[in-house]
C-alpha cells in the first residue's frame, strides 16, 4: 500500500470517530470550560474540526512561518457549522494526500517563527505528530468535556461506556474475577 493510501485510510477512520464526537457538542455552551486553564468548549471543538487542515498544508508546502501567518480561529455556532467545517478540512486533506507521491512524505517540513526554527522533520513525521496525534489528543480532551457536561460519549475504537449493551457494573464485576 502506498503511503498516501495508508494516510487516507487512517484519516477516514479517525475522521469518522471525530465527527461522531463533534455531532454531540452543545454549541449553545461554547463559552463553557471545565477549568480556568482550559480552552472554552467552542474553541476546542472548532480547533478539532480545523485540525485536518494541517494535513493538506503539510503535504502541499515545505514550511509554515508563524510570524507571517494571519490566522483567525473559527468558533462554530451550530452543530451543522462545526461538522461542515470538519468535513471540509477532511475532504481537502484527502484530496491533497491523493496527489502526494510516496517520495514527498520523506521531504523535510519546517515550522518556524521568523528566524527561530521550532522544528524540521520529514513530512510523514509531521503528519503523524502535528496532525493525526494532535487531533486524537484534542478529541480525548473533548470527550472529557462532554462527560463532565453529562453528554453520552460515542465509541471511538469500539463501544463506549455509554453504548455498552451490558450494564457497566456487570462488565466491571466480570473483569475483576
FIGU-593046 format. One record per atom (N, C-alpha, C): residue in three letters; x, y, z. Coordinates in pm, whole numbers, plus 50000, padded with zeros to 5 digits. Last residue first. Example, Ala and Ser with C-alpha at 12.3 -4.5 7.8 and 13.67 -1.06 7.14 Angstrom:
BEGIN
ser512854977550708;ser513674989450714;ser512905000350787;ala513194943150780;ala512304955050780;ala513204967050780;
This chain:
BEGIN
unk486924894253815;unk487024880053852;unk487914872253761;unk486824918653698;unk487514917653827;unk487744903153866;unk485174914853482;unk486594917553458;unk487414916153586;unk482714912053604;unk483274900753527;unk484764902753504;unk482414937753712;unk482474926153802;unk483094914253731;unk482284952853475;unk483354955353573;unk483504943453667;unk479934942453361;unk481214941053291;unk482364942753390;unk478094950753553;unk478234936453523;unk479564933853454;unk478324978153539;unk478694971653665;unk478854956553646;unk477384983953279;unk478804985353310;unk479204978353439;unk475124961853118;unk475374972053221;unk476834972153265;unk475734957152776;unk475634950752907;unk475884961653011;unk476174973952564;unk474884967052571;unk474654960152705;unk477555006152589;unk477714991952620;unk476344985252632;unk477605033052549;unk476995024852444;unk477025009852474;unk478995044452756;unk477615048552735;unk476885039952634;unk481515033952718;unk480785030152839;unk479305033252820;unk481595027552363;unk481975034952484;unk481175029352601;unk482655001752139;unk481625008952213;unk482185016252335;unk485515010751938;unk484605000851995;unk483595008652077;unk486905034151938;unk487575021951891;unk486805009851941;unk484875052452013;unk485905056151917;unk486525043651854;unk481465058052099;unk482635049352092;unk483605054051986;unk480365089352239;unk480315078852137;unk481575070152143;unk479155097352558;unk480325097152472;unk480165086152367;unk476475117952670;unk477005104552640;unk478115105152535;unk477025145452877;unk476655141252742;unk477265127552715;unk477755158753108;unk476675149053115;unk476205144052979;unk479945174353112;unk478695181253081;unk477505171753080;unk481925155553147;unk481645164753257;unk480335172453237;unk481815144452888;unk481485136253005;unk481115145353123;unk482725166052734;unk481365161052715;unk480925152652835;unk485355168452834;unk484415179752842;unk482975174652834;unk486325143352756;unk486235146752898;unk485265158352918;unk486235145952480;unk485435135352543;unk485285137952693;unk488075166152440;unk486665168952416;unk485785158252480;unk490445152152489;unk490045163152577;unk488545165952564;unk490315135052266;unk490265129552402;unk489885140152503;unk490655153852069;unk489395146552073;unk489225139852209;unk493275161152117;unk492215170852148;unk490845164252149;unk494515136752035;unk494735142452168;unk493585151852206;unk493745135351766;unk493305124951860;unk493445129852004;unk495105157851662;unk493645156751653;unk493105146651756;unk497755150051717;unk497235162551773;unk495695162351773;unk498055127551560;unk498105126251706;unk497545138551775;unk497675140451296;unk496885129251346;unk496875128451499;unk499465164751313;unk498125163951255;unk497325152751322;unk501885162551440;unk501195175451446;unk499795175051386;unk502585134251403;unk502615141151533;unk501745153651536;unk502065125951134;unk501745117251247;unk501625125351377;unk502995147750984;unk501605143150972;unk501205134951093;unk505665147951063;unk504815159351097;unk503335155251087;unk506455124150944;unk506525125451090;unk505655137051137;unk506145129850676;unk505385118750733;unk505395119150885;unk507965151150638;unk506525153650633;unk505715142350695;unk510705151950868;unk510085146850746;unk508555148550753;unk511195183851037;unk511075169351036;unk510525164750900;unk512085209151239;unk512165205051099;unk512195189851100;unk510815233851469;unk511255220351434;unk511315219051283;unk511285261251501;unk510675253551611;unk510985238751591;unk513605284651428;unk513065271951381;unk512565264151502;unk513505318151402;unk513505307751504;unk512825295151449;unk513055337451213;unk514335330251205;unk514415318551304;unk509625332851221;unk510715341051169;unk511965332751154;unk509095304851348;unk508575318051380;unk509705327551342;unk508385273751181;unk509265284251231;unk508435296251274;unk508565241351078;unk507715250851150;unk508645261051212;unk509225223750781;unk509725232050889;unk508615240850946;unk509875192550640;unk508875203150660;unk509285210550786;unk511575172450398;unk511545179650526;unk510465190450524;unk510275143050238;unk510805156750234;unk510655163450371;unk508925119550251;unk510275119650308;unk510865133750312;unk506665123350109;unk506505121650253;unk507845121750326;unk507475122649844;unk507235135749907;unk507075134750059;unk507535096049770;unk508815102749799;unk508615116349866;unk504775089949718;unk505475084749836;unk506735092549870;unk502925118949602;unk503685106549581;unk504485102649706;unk499785131649648;unk501125131949705;unk501845118749681;unk497125132149584;unk498065136649482;unk499515137349531;unk495855123649815;unk495715115649693;unk496745119549587;unk496325144749994;unk497045132050011;unk496995123749883;unk494505163749896;unk495945166649896;unk496765153749908;unk492075150149938;unk492455154349803;unk493965156949795;unk492155147750219;unk492145135750134;unk492575139249992;unk492075174850291;unk493215166550328;unk493295154150240;unk489575182350196;unk490775188850141;unk492015180550172;unk487995166050364;unk487965164250218;unk489165170650150;unk488615176950616;unk488915162850586;unk488965160650436;unk487605203050587;unk489055200950608;unk489455186450580;unk484845197150552;unk485595204850451;unk487095202350465;unk484215184050793;unk484115176950665;unk484915183850555;unk484595205550980;unk485375193250987;unk485395186050852;unk482615223050889;unk484005227450898;unk484935215350899;unk480355206950928;unk480705211150791;unk482165215850786;unk480325204751206;unk480575192651126;unk480935196250982;unk479855232251268;unk481005225051323;unk481335212751238;unk477435237951141;unk478625245551105;unk479895238151150;unk475785219851277;unk475925218951132;unk477185226151086;unk475905229151537;unk476425215851506;unk476685214551358;unk476965263551550;unk475935253251540;unk476615239951510;unk479085280351555;unk477955283851642;unk476795274051631;unk482595277051568;unk481325272851509;unk480195275551607;unk484995298751545;unk484215292851653;unk482845289751591;unk488235300051405;unk486795299051384;unk486165293751512;unk491025321651443;unk490305309351476;unk488805310751451;unk492965334151203;unk491855338451287;unk491025326151318;unk496255339951107;unk495245330051144;unk494205336351237;unk498375348750930;unk497265357250972;unk496075348251006;unk501855344150951;unk500535338050948;unk499485347850999;unk504385350850981;unk503735355950861;unk502285351250850;unk505245337651202;unk505325352251205;unk504645358651084;unk505075310751139;unk504025316451223;unk504065331751227;unk505605295950852;unk506245306350931;unk505135313451009;unk505865263650750;unk504905273550799;unk505685283150886;unk506995245850457;unk507145251850589;unk505955260550622;unk506335234250221;unk507575229550284;unk507795235550422;unk503075221750120;unk504065232350146;unk505305226150206;unk501385200250097;unk501455209449982;unk502435220950002;unk501415185850333;unk501815178950209;unk501945188250090;unk500615205650521;unk501935199250531;unk502335192850399;unk498015212750438;unk499075222750444;unk500455216150443;unk496615188750467;unk496765194650334;unk497915204650332;unk496905186550750;unk497355175950660;unk497605181650521;unk495685208250867;unk497145207150875;unk497675196950776;unk493005202550844;unk493585212150751;unk495105212250754;unk492325187251062;unk492675180250938;unk493225189650830;unk491705208951252;unk493005202051250;unk493295193851125;unk489115219451265;unk490085225451173;unk491365217251156;unk487875204751463;unk487305204551329;unk488285209851225;unk489455212351680;unk489445198351637;unk488925197351494;unk488665239151696;unk490075235751670;unk490165221351619;unk485995235951769;unk486305241751638;unk487765238851598;unk486335225452027;unk485655217451924;unk485935222851784;unk487765246752154;unk488315233252144;unk487655225452031;unk485955268152131;unk487285269152070;unk487885255352052;unk483735258452275;unk483605262552135;unk484935263252064;unk484835253852535;unk484295242952455;unk484215246652307;unk487925270752604;unk486465270352603;unk485995259552507;unk490725254352753;unk490105261252640;unk488595260952658;unk491655257653102;unk491185250252986;unk490705259552875;unk492195270553332;unk493295269353238;unk492895262053109;unk489805268553477;unk490255281853434;unk491385281253332;unk487805241553352;unk488825246653443;unk489305260053389;unk485895234953164;unk485895227753291;unk486875233153395;unk483945260353006;unk485215253053017;unk485275246753155;unk481665275552781;unk481915267352900;unk483315261152891;unk480995288352549;unk481855295652643;unk482215287552768;unk479225271252412;unk480575273652359;unk481505280652456;unk476705260752446;unk477555261852564;unk479015264252523;unk475525256652210;unk474955267452291;unk475745269552421;unk476725234252112;unk477295247152071;unk476655258952144;unk477435206052245;unk476355215752264;unk476865229952235;unk478535180052041;unk478945192452108;unk477745201852122;unk477995157951891;unk477415158652026;unk477745171552101;unk479435158951661;unk477965159351649;unk477285160951785;unk482015154251747;unk481615168051717;unk480105169451706;unk481965126151764;unk482165134151884;unk481665148451861;unk481665119151497;unk480665114651596;unk480755122951724;unk484035130251395;unk482745136051356;unk481645131851454;unk485945112851502;unk485925126951542;unk484575133251511;unk485335089351363;unk485225089851510;unk485135104251559;unk485895098051104;unk484555093051136;unk484325093351288;unk488605104251127;unk487645114951099;unk486215110651130;unk489775079251161;unk489805088851271;unk488795100051251;unk489205068050904;unk488775061451027;unk488715071451143;unk490415086650732;unk488985083850721;unk488445077150847;unk493105085050816;unk492345097450831;unk490845094850825;unk493725058850737;unk493745062450879;unk492945075250904;unk493455061650459;unk492645051750533;unk492595055250681;unk495395081550407;unk493975084050378;unk493095074450458;unk497785068450476;unk497385080650548;unk495895083750527;unk497675047850285;unk497675044650428;unk497245056750510;unk497825062550048;unk496635054250073;unk496535050650221;unk500385073650077;unk499215082450075;unk497935074550101;unk502055051050071;unk501935058950194;unk500695067750192;unk500565021949917;unk501325034449913;unk501105042250042;unk500854988250000;unk500005000050000;unk500905012450000;
